[in-house]
Amino acid sequence: MKKLGKYGKKVSCVVIGMLCTAAIGACGSTQSGSQDEKDVRNDISVYEEGADLEGTLTYGTLFIEPQTQHMIDLFMKEHPGVKIETKVVFDNDVTDEQYNEGLNTLLTELASDQRADIYDATYLPSEIKTKGSGYFEDLNQYIDADPNFNRDDYYDNILRAAEVDGKLYQIPEGFYYVMLRLNRNITDELNYEVPDEMDINDLYELYQQAKPIADDDFTIDVQNNIYVFLPMTEDRAYLKKEEVNFDSENYVDFLRKMQELYQYQSSYATHAFADIKSFSGKSVLLNTFTNLLEGSPSGMFEETDTATKPILLKSTDGKIPFWRIGEDFSMSSGCKDKALAWEFIKFCIGQKQFEFEDANSDSYYRNFFTYGSMLNKENTRQLVAYQLENDDDTAEKWEAYNEKVSAKAFRDLQLDSILTEIRNECMEQKITPEECAKLFSKEQSFMLMSRSCP
C-alpha cells in the first residue's frame, strides 16, 4: 500500500498531451458580496479589510493534509457565511495503480467545467501547473491588487522563485533547502577553509583531496543522500555494473551534465535528512540535511568538535534551490468566486491562523509543520519559538539565515515531475550516465513543447 506523500507521480505523456489540448470551459465569475466591499484594480476584485465574506468554494486535491482541513474549518469558523466543500480523491492508503487512476481522475476534472475553485497543486505534473496550461490564475494579480497584502510580511524571494515567466500559479505554504556539514577530522587535517556554500564541483574536489588521508571504507555521505538525485536501489546499485559514487568519473560527469541542463544541485532533498553533528574517524566526508525545525535548530549554526558549521548546497551557477512544504495553493481559472478564493488562500498563508484559541496546541503544530520555514515570516517566528521553547537568539539567527537563502532561491518546476520516470528508466535499462543524460535532455525538450499547449 502507498501512503500519499508530497511527491506526486508523473502521469503518462499521452494523458498530459490529451489534457493540454482539451478545451477549457471558463466559468463565469459570480462573486458574492457587495461591490463597495471590494477593491477593484485592473479588473481584479479583492475584498476590503474587515468585509463580511459569504459564498461557497470548492477545494480539490488528491489527498487532503490534516493541517489544510484544520485551516478550512478555521476559515469557516471566522466567516460563518462561507462554506468550503472539499473534493478529495483519496482518504486513505492506496496502491500505485489506484494512485495513478486517481491522478488521472483529478486531471480530467481539472480540464472540465466541473473543476474546483481552489486546488492543492502539489500532486499535479509540472506541465499542468505551469505556463501554457490555462488551468490556473496568476496570483500575482491578486497580490498586486490587494492593498492588505504586504510582500514584506513574507519571504518574497520564495514567491518570486516560484514564478513561471513572471506569473505565480501556485503559492507554497512553506519551504526548505539543503545544507551539509563536513567531517572536521578530515577538514582540520587538510587545513581546509570551510566556505558558506558548496556545489558539486567543490565537493568532488574536496573528496579527491580527502581520499589519501581517509579511512579505507571512505565514502562521501554518511547517509548516502548525496546520491538521491539518482536514487538507485536499496543497496545503491550499479549503472551497467559501474558503482555509482564519487570515484566514478562517469557518474560525476553525469551530475555535472544534469546541472548544466537544469542549473540544479545534485541532491534531491527528502524530509528524512537528519542533521548529524558528530563524526567518528575519517570514513565519511559529510552529512546532508535540510533546515528542519524538528531537532536541527538547537545548535544548528555552530560547529561541533567533529563537524563544521552548516554549509549551503548550491547549484553550479550560485543559486540556492528550494523545495516547498505543505500545500501549493492554486486558484482555478474556472473559479466562480475569485475574490473569495483569494481571501481563503491569503488566510492559509497569513497570520490569521495563529489567532484562534487552539493555535498553540501541540496537535496543531505537529499537524501543521514540524520542519522547514513557513512562507509568512511571523508564522515562522512563532513556529520557531514554539519548537525552540522561546529561544529568541536562535530564532533571530534562523530568520536572518532564511532571508539570506531566500534571496538566492530558485526552483525548476519541470524537474519535479520527470525525476521519478527518468531515474527508473535509467535503472531498468542499466544504461550509462552519459545515456541517462541524453534521456534527460530528450525529456526536457518534451517538457518545453508540452508547456506550449493551449
Summary of the structure (lengths in Angstrom):
residues: 454
radius of gyration: 23.0
end to end distance: 36.4
largest distance: 74.5
contacts: 1460
relative contact order: 0.18
helix: 41%
strand: 19%
